[in-house]
Amino acid sequence: MKQPHINCDENDIASSVIVCGDPARVERIAKLGSEYRHISTNREFTVYETFFANQRITICSTGIGAPSALIALEELIRCGAKNIIRVGSAGALQTTIKLGELIVVEGAVRHDGASASYIEQAYPAVANLSLTNKLHTALVSSGVGYVSGLVRSHDSFYTDQEDEICHYWSHQGVLGADMESGALLTLGRLRGVSVAVILCNVVEYLADLEASINDYKDSELLLANSERQAALAALTALTI
């Protein structure tokens, strides 16, 4: 049955899927494979298909934030998705993590509201170990440096307590912050599918948020390299 938001059915979606927030990123990732083609576009959800290492992979955008990400994941699962990797962006919470550095997520602090509508906050958001280990293998074999650990997933960039919140979680050893990973990891566990996450750092810790994002957007080479490394790691992890 065709899903109402991603506008796809079970014939359109592979068992291995990459999700990302930005619709423009979908085509760029698809082009890293062969025989790529556009499947559908509806609102923030753009879907492509590609082949990598002779295996079919779906790429789907989710927009910004957990609510739309969970809509995408629910509908992808209904279409047969089994192994899902998020290729996304994060802001660092440690000064040692540089612009463009990759973060492999082991688990997330659930400060989003969407996953709380499924299950209480005490339920942990933990990445699938097997799929995450494949990300590690892909990155090590390609010689790409990265860090791994916890991130905090939240609902707003611009809360009045942003500095205090970031300071607190930085001191707890959390590596970075995003808006979707915690919800995706939680729903993956609840639905019995494998979900892993790799993030590109787009904001250095203690740097100005808006200035850093603008600087990052202007740095096309850094953006392209970081995104490409993360996407290739995800594609490889889904095919080994």
Secondary structure, DSSP 8 states (H G I E B T S, - for coil): ---TTT---TTT--SEEEEES-HHHHHHHHTTSEEEEEEEEETTEEEEEEEETTEEEEEEE--SSHHHHHHHHHHHHHTT--EEEEEEEEEESSTTS-TT-EEEEEEEEE--STGGGTS-TTS-EE--HHHHHHHHHHHHHHT--EEEEEEEE-S-S--TTHHHHHHHHHHTT--EEESSHHHHHHHHHHHT-EEEEEEEEEE-TTS-HHHHHHHHHH-HHHHHHHHHHHHHHHHHHTT-
